[in-house]
Amino acid sequence: MKNLQASQENRNGVCFYGIIQEFRELQYFNTLRIGIFCLAQVLLRQAEIIFLQSGPIARNLPDEHDCLFNGPPVADDPRILDFLRAKYLNPPSPLPYNLTPPMVNDKYSYPRSSFEVIGHHLMHLFSDQRSGFFFEAGAFDGEMFSNTLWLEKELDWNGLLVEADPGNFQLLTWKRRKAWSSNTCISRFPYPLKTTFEALQGLESNLPLVFRSNSRAMSSPFRKMDTKWNRNSVKSYFQVQCFPLVSYFQALNVSTVDVMILDIQGHEWEVIKTLPLDKVTVRVMVVEYYNDSDGGRIVEGVYNPQFLDYMNKLGYHLLEFEIESNYIMVLKNDTALMEKVNSKSVINTDALS
């Protein structure tokens, strides 16, 4: 009996010891689990710190430039001008021109009536002025439709060529123009922003570059027009950094623009409204602006009286409205130019051929 009792007590002791051991192991497990959890928290926090310090590209979030150049800082913000100079303004080429051999009677441009009309007036106004400054937005390839190439080649002018389409801009750089160039677009607001563009590629066309010259912003009214360019083309899309018009001039320290050409496939009037004419003097403007006063419908070859009235109030005299909707305008208080406008000089157009 005593042996049985002793045996039972021994079993109870072993069981109690086992319970104590199991409890201790459970405590150890819980402690280990808590330790692992705490370590994971520390590592996660460290990972968050590294993540936050890793920069905007790694985090796929906008950096200061993305925010700064997508509105709404003012056009003359020094950070904008510095960034424009550093990244988006290419200096004139020091290499010889790489122009396409001219066709008969086509010295500087692919033949079209607007070039002849615009070139006629520019030669009349500036044939005796050397070392002027031009600005051409919608510069295309820098040669085919250029109204500034002869100013550069023959009169030693400097200037800025702006082309939004990266394919067209590559062609432009191959031409080795002696002017500044920029693969950007003109903002229709007084601050920089990024804009999506639509490029056209002709179907079975022998004029592929003509289609490419019609690249335009997605907000452009030209996208709604029923034209052969829209009907017979394959469309592709790209995003472009845009800057206010005045930012380009201030980045280059230019206060007088002798000739400004806007051919940006829409929004020309809005762009002009952003230009502070108390800071920049534009002597001659050539603006391709299609009449959209008919309920927003684009009307070709018909001038817009509201636009003309606005430009008149800004102080510009309409020299000619060309059939392809180009307004050629001269600053009325520019005495030297207005004397030529009022003169009856005969212009030698042979120099354009």
C-alpha positions in Angstrom: 0.0 0.0 0.0 2.8 2.3 0.9 4.6 1.4 -2.4 1.4 2.2 -4.3 1.0 5.5 -2.6 4.6 6.3 -3.3 4.2 5.4 -6.9 1.2 7.6 -7.2 3.0 10.5 -5.6 5.9 10.0 -8.0 3.6 10.1 -11.0 2.0 13.2 -9.7 5.3 14.8 -9.2 6.4 13.9 -12.7 3.1 15.2 -14.1 3.5 18.5 -12.2 7.1 18.8 -13.4 5.9 18.2 -16.9 3.3 20.9 -16.6 5.9 23.3 -15.2 8.2 22.4 -18.1 5.4 22.8 -20.7 4.5 26.1 -19.2 8.1 27.3 -19.3 8.4 26.1 -23.0 5.2 27.9 -23.7 6.5 31.1 -22.1 9.7 30.7 -24.1 7.7 30.2 -27.3 5.6 33.3 -26.6 8.7 35.3 -25.7 10.3 34.1 -28.9 7.2 35.0 -30.9 7.0 38.4 -29.3 10.7 38.9 -30.0 10.4 38.0 -33.6 7.4 40.3 -33.9 9.3 43.2 -32.4 12.3 42.5 -34.6 10.0 42.5 -37.6 8.6 45.8 -36.6 12.0 47.3 -36.2 13.0 45.9 -39.6 9.8 47.2 -41.2 10.4 50.6 -39.7 13.9 50.7 -41.0 12.6 49.6 -44.4 10.1 52.5 -44.3 12.9 55.0 -43.5 15.0 53.7 -46.4 11.9 53.8 -48.6 11.2 57.4 -47.7 14.8 58.4 -48.2 15.3 56.5 -51.4 14.1 59.3 -53.7 11.1 59.9 -55.9 12.1 57.6 -58.7 12.4 54.6 -56.5 9.1 55.4 -54.8 7.4 56.2 -58.1 6.1 59.5 -56.7 6.5 63.0 -58.1 9.7 64.8 -57.1 10.0 68.6 -56.7 10.5 69.0 -60.5 7.4 67.0 -61.3 5.3 69.1 -59.0 7.0 72.4 -59.9 6.7 71.9 -63.7 3.1 70.8 -63.6 1.6 74.0 -62.3 0.9 76.4 -60.7 4.2 78.3 -60.1 4.6 81.5 -61.9 6.4 81.7 -65.3 9.4 83.6 -64.0 10.1 81.4 -61.0 14.0 81.2 -60.9 13.8 77.4 -60.4 11.7 77.0 -63.6 14.1 79.2 -65.6 17.2 77.3 -64.3 15.6 74.0 -65.1 14.5 75.1 -68.5 18.1 76.3 -69.3 19.7 73.1 -67.9 17.5 70.5 -69.4 15.3 71.8 -72.2 17.4 74.4 -74.1 19.9 73.1 -76.7 22.5 75.6 -77.9 23.0 76.4 -81.6 25.0 73.8 -83.5 28.6 74.5 -84.2 28.6 72.1 -87.1 28.0 72.9 -90.8 24.3 72.8 -91.9 22.9 69.4 -92.9 20.1 70.6 -95.0 18.2 68.7 -97.7 19.4 69.5 -101.2 16.9 72.1 -102.5 14.4 71.4 -105.3 13.9 73.8 -108.1 12.6 77.1 -106.9 12.6 75.8 -103.3 15.6 77.4 -101.5 14.4 77.3 -97.9 11.1 75.5 -97.7 8.8 72.9 -99.0 6.6 74.8 -101.5 3.4 76.2 -100.1 1.6 79.5 -100.5 1.8 80.6 -96.9 5.6 80.4 -96.9 5.7 82.7 -99.9 3.3 85.2 -98.4 5.0 85.2 -94.9 8.5 85.2 -96.4 7.5 88.1 -98.7 6.6 90.3 -95.7 9.5 89.3 -93.5 11.9 90.1 -96.3 10.3 93.5 -96.8 10.5 94.3 -93.1 13.9 92.9 -92.2 16.1 92.5 -95.2 18.3 95.3 -94.0 18.5 94.2 -90.3 21.3 91.8 -89.3 21.6 89.9 -86.0 17.9 89.9 -85.0 16.2 87.4 -82.8 13.3 85.1 -83.9 11.1 82.7 -82.1 9.4 79.8 -83.9 7.0 77.5 -82.1 5.9 74.5 -84.2 9.3 74.5 -85.9 8.8 71.0 -87.3 12.1 69.7 -88.8 13.6 73.2 -89.0 13.7 73.3 -92.7 10.6 72.0 -94.6 8.1 74.7 -93.5 10.6 77.1 -91.9 10.0 80.8 -92.2 13.1 81.6 -90.1 15.9 79.7 -91.9 16.6 82.5 -94.3 16.8 85.0 -91.5 19.4 82.8 -89.8 21.4 81.9 -93.0 21.3 85.2 -94.8 21.0 87.8 -92.1 22.9 86.0 -89.3 20.0 86.0 -86.9 19.8 84.0 -83.7 16.6 82.5 -82.3 14.8 79.7 -80.6 13.0 76.8 -82.4 10.4 74.9 -80.3 9.0 71.6 -81.5 6.9 69.3 -79.3 7.0 66.1 -81.4 10.2 64.2 -80.4 10.4 62.6 -83.9 10.2 65.9 -85.6 12.7 67.4 -83.1 15.2 64.7 -83.9 15.0 65.7 -87.6 15.4 69.3 -86.5 18.6 68.5 -84.6 20.0 66.7 -87.6 19.6 70.0 -89.6 22.2 71.7 -87.3 20.5 75.0 -87.2 22.4 77.9 -85.7 19.7 78.7 -83.3 18.6 77.4 -79.9 16.2 74.5 -79.9 13.8 72.9 -77.4 11.8 69.7 -77.5 8.9 71.2 -75.4 5.6 72.8 -76.0 4.1 76.2 -75.2 1.8 76.3 -72.2 -1.6 77.9 -72.7 -1.4 78.8 -69.0 0.9 81.2 -67.1 2.7 78.2 -65.6 4.4 75.0 -66.8 2.6 71.7 -67.2 2.8 68.4 -68.9 0.5 67.8 -71.9 -0.3 64.7 -73.9 0.1 65.1 -77.7 -1.3 63.2 -80.6 0.9 62.5 -83.6 -0.3 61.5 -87.1 1.2 59.0 -89.4 -0.2 58.9 -92.9 -1.7 55.8 -94.5 -0.3 55.1 -97.9 0.8 58.6 -98.2 3.8 60.0 -100.1 3.9 62.9 -97.7 4.6 61.3 -94.3 6.3 64.4 -93.0 3.3 66.6 -93.8 1.2 64.4 -91.5 3.8 64.6 -88.8 3.7 68.4 -89.0 0.1 68.2 -87.7 1.0 66.9 -84.2 -1.2 68.6 -81.7 -2.2 68.6 -78.0 -5.1 66.4 -77.0 -7.0 69.5 -76.1 -6.6 71.0 -79.5 -9.8 71.8 -81.5 -8.0 70.4 -84.6 -8.7 66.9 -83.3 -12.4 67.4 -84.0 -12.0 68.6 -87.6 -13.0 66.3 -90.4 -9.9 66.6 -92.5 -7.9 64.2 -94.6 -5.1 64.4 -92.0 -7.5 63.0 -89.4 -9.2 60.5 -91.6 -6.2 59.0 -93.3 -3.8 58.5 -90.4 -2.7 56.3 -87.6 -2.4 58.1 -84.3 0.2 57.7 -81.6 0.6 59.6 -78.3 3.3 61.1 -76.2 3.7 63.4 -73.3 5.6 66.7 -73.4 6.7 69.3 -70.9 5.3 72.7 -71.6 6.5 76.1 -70.5 4.9 79.6 -70.6 6.0 81.6 -73.6 7.7 84.3 -71.4 9.8 81.6 -69.6 11.8 80.9 -72.8 12.6 84.6 -73.3 13.6 85.1 -69.7 15.7 81.9 -69.7 17.6 83.3 -72.7 17.7 86.9 -71.3 15.8 88.1 -74.4 13.6 91.2 -74.0 13.0 92.0 -77.7 11.8 89.4 -80.2 11.9 90.7 -83.7 9.8 87.9 -85.2 7.6 85.5 -83.3 5.9 82.6 -85.2 3.2 80.6 -83.6 2.1 77.5 -85.5 1.1 75.1 -82.7 -2.1 73.5 -84.0 -4.4 75.2 -81.6 -4.5 77.4 -78.5 -2.5 80.3 -80.1 -4.8 83.0 -78.7 -4.6 81.5 -75.2 -0.8 81.5 -75.5 -0.7 85.1 -76.5 -2.8 86.1 -73.5 -0.2 84.7 -71.2 2.6 86.9 -72.7 3.4 89.9 -70.5 4.1 92.5 -73.2 5.4 94.9 -70.6 8.4 92.6 -70.1 8.9 91.4 -73.7 8.6 93.4 -76.9 7.4 91.4 -79.9 7.8 93.5 -83.1 6.2 91.1 -85.6 3.8 88.3 -84.9 2.9 85.6 -87.4 0.1 83.5 -85.9 -1.7 80.6 -87.5 -5.0 80.8 -85.8 -8.1 79.2 -87.3 -11.5 80.8 -86.7 -13.4 78.9 -84.1 -16.0 81.6 -83.4 -18.8 79.6 -85.1 -19.9 77.6 -82.1 -16.4 76.2 -81.6 -16.4 74.8 -85.2 -13.1 75.4 -87.0 -13.5 77.5 -90.2 -10.5 77.6 -92.5 -9.5 80.8 -94.4 -11.9 83.1 -92.5 -10.5 85.5 -90.0 -11.8 85.8 -86.5 -13.0 89.4 -85.8 -12.8 88.9 -82.0 -9.2 87.8 -82.2 -8.3 90.6 -84.6 -10.0 93.1 -82.3 -8.0 91.7 -79.3 -4.7 92.0 -81.2 -5.6 95.6 -82.3 -6.1 96.5 -78.6 -2.7 95.0 -77.8 -1.2 97.5 -80.3 -0.8 95.3 -83.5 -1.5 96.3 -87.0 -2.8 93.5 -89.4 -0.4 93.5 -92.3 -2.2 90.6 -94.0 -4.5 87.7 -93.3 -3.2 84.8 -95.4 -5.6 82.2 -96.8 -4.2 79.4 -94.6 -5.3 81.4 -91.6 -2.0 83.1 -90.8 -2.2 86.6 -89.3 0.8 88.7 -90.1 0.9 91.6 -87.6 3.3 94.5 -86.9 3.6 96.4 -83.6 2.0 99.8 -84.3 4.4 101.8 -82.1 7.5 100.4 -83.9 8.2 103.4 -86.1 10.9 101.8 -88.2 8.7 98.8 -89.2 5.5 100.9 -89.7 7.4 103.2 -92.1 8.1 100.1 -94.2 4.5 98.9 -93.9 3.3 102.3 -95.2 5.9 102.4 -97.9 5.4 101.2 -101.4 8.7 99.5 -101.8 8.9 96.7 -104.3 10.1 93.5 -102.7 12.5 91.2 -104.6 10.8 87.8 -104.2 13.4 86.1 -106.4 15.6 85.8 -103.3 13.0 83.4 -101.8 13.3 81.0 -104.8 
